[in-house]
Amino acid sequence: MPRVLAADTDAQRIIRHWREHVPDDRLAHLIKDAVRMLDRALQMRLARHRVSSGHWPFLRALWQTDGLTQSELSREAGVMAPTTFAALNAMEALGYIVRRPVAGDRRKKHVFLTARGRALERRLVPLATEINAIAIGGVAEGDVAATRRTLLAILDNLAFEEARAVGRRRQIPSTRELGRRVGEAASATGRARN
């Protein structure tokens, strides 16, 4: 039986939406909303420690592999280079990281945690662990294991499809390229109306 609080929060509206309006909608939307609620729970906890949720994926990547390049961090965090650049600037100003040039290529930089950035791991990882425990509270172990297997199968299927698309030279365009294409389409639509 779902637990309900009296407050009409965004989270309650999302749950009501799924239970009452679109219980059989696409799984992708349900996963997106679950991730959104997990992210919100993490953001609330990170804010208590004065850490931006935008820094979380970079901190996690560096806690696992310190000294990544900025482009490697972009890939690990799943964000575009400009987003990584802005986040790293802020993290450097906060004293969480330092950037050092790569030998032989002054444009490339390795990113290293400072003692302050490394110390955040002891404070922040338990917050993520707590959120995961809350999220699966009351869910049978077998159901959690089945969900994990299902999500891993989804990832495998989508990774296979992406590899096939790349083999056919279909890739996700960069933000700049996508903007150019949208601009061209808008111009063409405007010319067609005239």
BALOBA-1460 file (C-alpha; in Angstrom, 3 decimals):
// residues 194
<rec num="1" residu="m" x="0.000" y="0.000" z="0.000"/>
<rec num="2" residu="p" x="1.553" y="3.376" z="-0.966"/>
<rec num="3" residu="r" x="2.254" y="5.795" z="1.838"/>
<rec num="4" residu="v" x="0.782" y="9.295" z="1.423"/>
<rec num="5" residu="l" x="1.581" y="12.518" z="3.251"/>
<rec num="6" residu="a" x="-0.885" y="15.343" z="3.667"/>
<rec num="7" residu="a" x="1.277" y="17.858" z="1.767"/>
<rec num="8" residu="d" x="0.586" y="18.127" z="-1.965"/>
<rec num="9" residu="t" x="4.191" y="18.101" z="-3.133"/>
<rec num="10" residu="d" x="5.555" y="17.693" z="-6.650"/>
<rec num="11" residu="a" x="6.412" y="14.130" z="-5.682"/>
<rec num="12" residu="q" x="2.803" y="13.436" z="-4.662"/>
<rec num="13" residu="r" x="1.556" y="14.917" z="-7.950"/>
<rec num="14" residu="i" x="3.937" y="12.658" z="-9.911"/>
<rec num="15" residu="i" x="2.732" y="9.580" z="-8.040"/>
<rec num="16" residu="r" x="-0.919" y="10.541" z="-8.519"/>
<rec num="17" residu="h" x="-0.253" y="11.123" z="-12.226"/>
<rec num="18" residu="w" x="1.145" y="7.606" z="-12.625"/>
<rec num="19" residu="r" x="-1.469" y="5.848" z="-10.488"/>
<rec num="20" residu="e" x="-4.565" y="7.685" z="-11.742"/>
<rec num="21" residu="h" x="-3.901" y="9.099" z="-15.207"/>
<rec num="22" residu="v" x="-1.294" y="7.085" z="-17.078"/>
<rec num="23" residu="p" x="-0.663" y="3.801" z="-15.253"/>
<rec num="24" residu="d" x="0.319" y="2.057" z="-18.505"/>
<rec num="25" residu="d" x="2.379" y="4.845" z="-20.102"/>
<rec num="26" residu="r" x="5.790" y="4.106" z="-21.567"/>
<rec num="27" residu="l" x="8.407" y="2.722" z="-19.192"/>
<rec num="28" residu="a" x="10.869" y="5.434" z="-20.248"/>
<rec num="29" residu="h" x="8.630" y="8.105" z="-18.705"/>
<rec num="30" residu="l" x="8.279" y="6.157" z="-15.462"/>
<rec num="31" residu="i" x="12.051" y="5.704" z="-15.228"/>
<rec num="32" residu="k" x="12.565" y="9.417" z="-15.946"/>
<rec num="33" residu="d" x="10.186" y="10.392" z="-13.155"/>
<rec num="34" residu="a" x="11.801" y="7.926" z="-10.735"/>
<rec num="35" residu="v" x="15.225" y="9.398" z="-11.553"/>
<rec num="36" residu="r" x="13.827" y="12.907" z="-11.157"/>
<rec num="37" residu="m" x="12.535" y="12.071" z="-7.673"/>
<rec num="38" residu="l" x="15.819" y="10.389" z="-6.697"/>
<rec num="39" residu="d" x="17.690" y="13.474" z="-7.913"/>
<rec num="40" residu="r" x="15.414" y="15.800" z="-5.934"/>
<rec num="41" residu="a" x="15.968" y="13.764" z="-2.767"/>
<rec num="42" residu="l" x="19.726" y="13.953" z="-3.319"/>
<rec num="43" residu="q" x="19.608" y="17.693" z="-4.075"/>
<rec num="44" residu="m" x="17.850" y="18.384" z="-0.785"/>
<rec num="45" residu="r" x="20.540" y="16.510" z="1.120"/>
<rec num="46" residu="l" x="23.469" y="17.956" z="-0.829"/>
<rec num="47" residu="a" x="22.152" y="21.470" z="-0.238"/>
<rec num="48" residu="r" x="22.539" y="20.930" z="3.517"/>
<rec num="49" residu="h" x="26.262" y="20.465" z="2.861"/>
<rec num="50" residu="r" x="26.416" y="23.423" z="0.453"/>
<rec num="51" residu="v" x="27.224" y="21.167" z="-2.505"/>
<rec num="52" residu="s" x="25.545" y="21.712" z="-5.859"/>
<rec num="53" residu="s" x="23.786" y="18.711" z="-7.361"/>
<rec num="54" residu="g" x="25.499" y="19.667" z="-10.621"/>
<rec num="55" residu="h" x="28.842" y="18.832" z="-9.005"/>
<rec num="56" residu="w" x="27.721" y="15.368" z="-7.855"/>
<rec num="57" residu="p" x="28.432" y="13.414" z="-11.091"/>
<rec num="58" residu="f" x="31.905" y="14.956" z="-11.363"/>
<rec num="59" residu="l" x="32.741" y="14.269" z="-7.729"/>
<rec num="60" residu="r" x="31.559" y="10.658" z="-8.095"/>
<rec num="61" residu="a" x="33.691" y="10.149" z="-11.198"/>
<rec num="62" residu="l" x="36.773" y="11.668" z="-9.542"/>
<rec num="63" residu="w" x="36.293" y="9.669" z="-6.337"/>
<rec num="64" residu="q" x="36.522" y="6.563" z="-8.498"/>
<rec num="65" residu="t" x="39.246" y="7.747" z="-10.889"/>
<rec num="66" residu="d" x="41.154" y="10.856" z="-9.914"/>
<rec num="67" residu="g" x="43.071" y="12.678" z="-12.642"/>
<rec num="68" residu="l" x="40.625" y="12.325" z="-15.524"/>
<rec num="69" residu="t" x="40.771" y="14.847" z="-18.351"/>
<rec num="70" residu="q" x="37.910" y="17.309" z="-18.782"/>
<rec num="71" residu="s" x="36.639" y="15.392" z="-21.834"/>
<rec num="72" residu="e" x="36.739" y="12.108" z="-19.895"/>
<rec num="73" residu="l" x="34.778" y="13.776" z="-17.095"/>
<rec num="74" residu="s" x="32.183" y="15.001" z="-19.611"/>
<rec num="75" residu="r" x="31.754" y="11.470" z="-20.886"/>
<rec num="76" residu="e" x="31.585" y="9.957" z="-17.366"/>
<rec num="77" residu="a" x="29.056" y="12.558" z="-16.178"/>
<rec num="78" residu="g" x="27.024" y="12.310" z="-19.391"/>
<rec num="79" residu="v" x="27.104" y="16.053" z="-20.066"/>
<rec num="80" residu="m" x="28.434" y="18.321" z="-22.787"/>
<rec num="81" residu="a" x="31.848" y="19.989" z="-22.580"/>
<rec num="82" residu="p" x="30.522" y="23.518" z="-21.824"/>
<rec num="83" residu="t" x="28.563" y="22.175" z="-18.836"/>
<rec num="84" residu="t" x="31.659" y="20.370" z="-17.580"/>
<rec num="85" residu="f" x="33.784" y="23.488" z="-18.026"/>
<rec num="86" residu="a" x="31.351" y="25.639" z="-16.011"/>
<rec num="87" residu="a" x="31.002" y="23.033" z="-13.247"/>
<rec num="88" residu="l" x="34.769" y="22.586" z="-12.974"/>
<rec num="89" residu="n" x="35.293" y="26.346" z="-12.771"/>
<rec num="90" residu="a" x="32.894" y="26.487" z="-9.832"/>
<rec num="91" residu="m" x="34.397" y="23.407" z="-8.183"/>
<rec num="92" residu="e" x="37.879" y="24.863" z="-8.540"/>
<rec num="93" residu="a" x="36.720" y="28.146" z="-6.955"/>
<rec num="94" residu="l" x="35.261" y="26.129" z="-4.056"/>
<rec num="95" residu="g" x="38.577" y="24.347" z="-3.587"/>
<rec num="96" residu="y" x="37.295" y="20.860" z="-4.513"/>
<rec num="97" residu="i" x="39.558" y="20.311" z="-7.535"/>
<rec num="98" residu="v" x="42.707" y="21.509" z="-9.266"/>
<rec num="99" residu="r" x="43.448" y="21.286" z="-12.984"/>
<rec num="100" residu="r" x="46.897" y="20.478" z="-14.269"/>
<rec num="101" residu="p" x="48.073" y="20.505" z="-17.882"/>
<rec num="102" residu="v" x="48.769" y="17.237" z="-19.679"/>
<rec num="103" residu="a" x="52.433" y="16.814" z="-20.578"/>
<rec num="104" residu="g" x="52.933" y="17.747" z="-24.220"/>
<rec num="105" residu="d" x="49.467" y="19.297" z="-24.668"/>
<rec num="106" residu="r" x="48.943" y="22.545" z="-22.786"/>
<rec num="107" residu="r" x="45.288" y="22.751" z="-23.860"/>
<rec num="108" residu="k" x="44.338" y="19.457" z="-22.213"/>
<rec num="109" residu="k" x="43.943" y="19.401" z="-18.443"/>
<rec num="110" residu="h" x="43.781" y="16.605" z="-15.909"/>
<rec num="111" residu="v" x="41.387" y="17.188" z="-13.023"/>
<rec num="112" residu="f" x="42.419" y="16.167" z="-9.524"/>
<rec num="113" residu="l" x="40.544" y="16.291" z="-6.246"/>
<rec num="114" residu="t" x="41.979" y="18.410" z="-3.483"/>
<rec num="115" residu="a" x="41.942" y="17.149" z="0.111"/>
<rec num="116" residu="r" x="38.725" y="19.131" z="0.540"/>
<rec num="117" residu="g" x="37.123" y="17.469" z="-2.498"/>
<rec num="118" residu="r" x="38.255" y="14.029" z="-1.384"/>
<rec num="119" residu="a" x="36.844" y="14.648" z="2.136"/>
<rec num="120" residu="l" x="33.391" y="15.287" z="0.664"/>
<rec num="121" residu="e" x="33.161" y="11.587" z="-0.221"/>
<rec num="122" residu="r" x="32.867" y="10.560" z="3.452"/>
<rec num="123" residu="r" x="30.023" y="13.055" z="3.971"/>
<rec num="124" residu="l" x="28.117" y="12.740" z="0.710"/>
<rec num="125" residu="v" x="28.177" y="9.067" z="-0.283"/>
<rec num="126" residu="p" x="26.156" y="8.081" z="2.819"/>
<rec num="127" residu="l" x="23.480" y="10.540" z="1.649"/>
<rec num="128" residu="a" x="23.132" y="8.692" z="-1.661"/>
<rec num="129" residu="t" x="23.092" y="5.373" z="0.197"/>
<rec num="130" residu="e" x="20.320" y="6.703" z="2.444"/>
<rec num="131" residu="i" x="18.233" y="7.776" z="-0.566"/>
<rec num="132" residu="n" x="18.593" y="4.357" z="-2.172"/>
<rec num="133" residu="a" x="17.478" y="2.703" z="1.073"/>
<rec num="134" residu="i" x="14.460" y="5.022" z="1.265"/>
<rec num="135" residu="a" x="13.601" y="4.370" z="-2.394"/>
<rec num="136" residu="i" x="13.504" y="0.592" z="-1.979"/>
<rec num="137" residu="g" x="11.984" y="0.639" z="1.509"/>
<rec num="138" residu="g" x="9.224" y="-1.947" z="1.763"/>
<rec num="139" residu="v" x="10.121" y="-3.520" z="-1.596"/>
<rec num="140" residu="a" x="10.889" y="-7.234" z="-1.451"/>
<rec num="141" residu="e" x="14.526" y="-8.203" z="-2.100"/>
<rec num="142" residu="g" x="13.461" y="-10.362" z="-5.038"/>
<rec num="143" residu="d" x="11.626" y="-7.413" z="-6.607"/>
<rec num="144" residu="v" x="14.687" y="-5.179" z="-6.191"/>
<rec num="145" residu="a" x="16.866" y="-7.872" z="-7.795"/>
<rec num="146" residu="a" x="14.360" y="-8.290" z="-10.661"/>
<rec num="147" residu="t" x="14.251" y="-4.511" z="-11.174"/>
<rec num="148" residu="r" x="18.048" y="-4.384" z="-11.288"/>
<rec num="149" residu="r" x="18.161" y="-7.237" z="-13.827"/>
<rec num="150" residu="t" x="15.474" y="-5.552" z="-15.933"/>
<rec num="151" residu="l" x="17.218" y="-2.171" z="-15.928"/>
<rec num="152" residu="l" x="20.543" y="-3.808" z="-16.849"/>
<rec num="153" residu="a" x="18.816" y="-5.621" z="-19.730"/>
<rec num="154" residu="i" x="17.345" y="-2.290" z="-20.879"/>
<rec num="155" residu="l" x="20.825" y="-0.742" z="-20.779"/>
<rec num="156" residu="d" x="22.267" y="-3.679" z="-22.749"/>
<rec num="157" residu="n" x="19.526" y="-3.414" z="-25.387"/>
<rec num="158" residu="l" x="19.969" y="0.322" z="-25.791"/>
<rec num="159" residu="a" x="23.785" y="0.057" z="-25.890"/>
<rec num="160" residu="f" x="23.467" y="-2.535" z="-28.660"/>
<rec num="161" residu="e" x="21.071" y="-0.286" z="-30.594"/>
<rec num="162" residu="e" x="23.392" y="2.698" z="-30.174"/>
<rec num="163" residu="a" x="26.350" y="0.664" z="-31.474"/>
<rec num="164" residu="r" x="24.270" y="-0.328" z="-34.511"/>
<rec num="165" residu="a" x="23.311" y="3.313" z="-35.110"/>
<rec num="166" residu="v" x="26.934" y="4.446" z="-34.907"/>
<rec num="167" residu="g" x="27.835" y="1.688" z="-37.376"/>
<rec num="168" residu="r" x="25.274" y="3.227" z="-39.745"/>
<rec num="169" residu="r" x="26.826" y="6.628" z="-39.079"/>
<rec num="170" residu="r" x="23.839" y="7.876" z="-37.062"/>
<rec num="171" residu="q" x="24.988" y="9.712" z="-33.976"/>
<rec num="172" residu="i" x="23.681" y="12.258" z="-31.528"/>
<rec num="173" residu="p" x="24.691" y="15.665" z="-32.906"/>
<rec num="174" residu="s" x="26.540" y="18.143" z="-30.717"/>
<rec num="175" residu="t" x="24.508" y="20.973" z="-29.217"/>
<rec num="176" residu="r" x="26.025" y="23.369" z="-31.744"/>
<rec num="177" residu="e" x="25.212" y="21.063" z="-34.677"/>
<rec num="178" residu="l" x="21.678" y="20.505" z="-33.415"/>
<rec num="179" residu="g" x="21.185" y="24.274" z="-33.102"/>
<rec num="180" residu="r" x="22.416" y="24.732" z="-36.666"/>
<rec num="181" residu="r" x="19.996" y="22.072" z="-37.956"/>
<rec num="182" residu="v" x="17.050" y="23.566" z="-36.057"/>
<rec num="183" residu="g" x="17.937" y="27.025" z="-37.395"/>
<rec num="184" residu="e" x="18.092" y="25.698" z="-40.957"/>
<rec num="185" residu="a" x="14.744" y="23.936" z="-40.546"/>
<rec num="186" residu="a" x="13.151" y="27.084" z="-39.129"/>
<rec num="187" residu="s" x="14.554" y="29.161" z="-41.999"/>
<rec num="188" residu="a" x="13.308" y="26.653" z="-44.542"/>
<rec num="189" residu="t" x="9.848" y="26.607" z="-42.936"/>
<rec num="190" residu="g" x="9.768" y="30.413" z="-42.978"/>
<rec num="191" residu="r" x="10.762" y="30.503" z="-46.663"/>
<rec num="192" residu="a" x="8.142" y="27.877" z="-47.517"/>
<rec num="193" residu="r" x="5.387" y="30.002" z="-45.958"/>
<rec num="194" residu="n" x="6.374" y="33.088" z="-47.971"/>
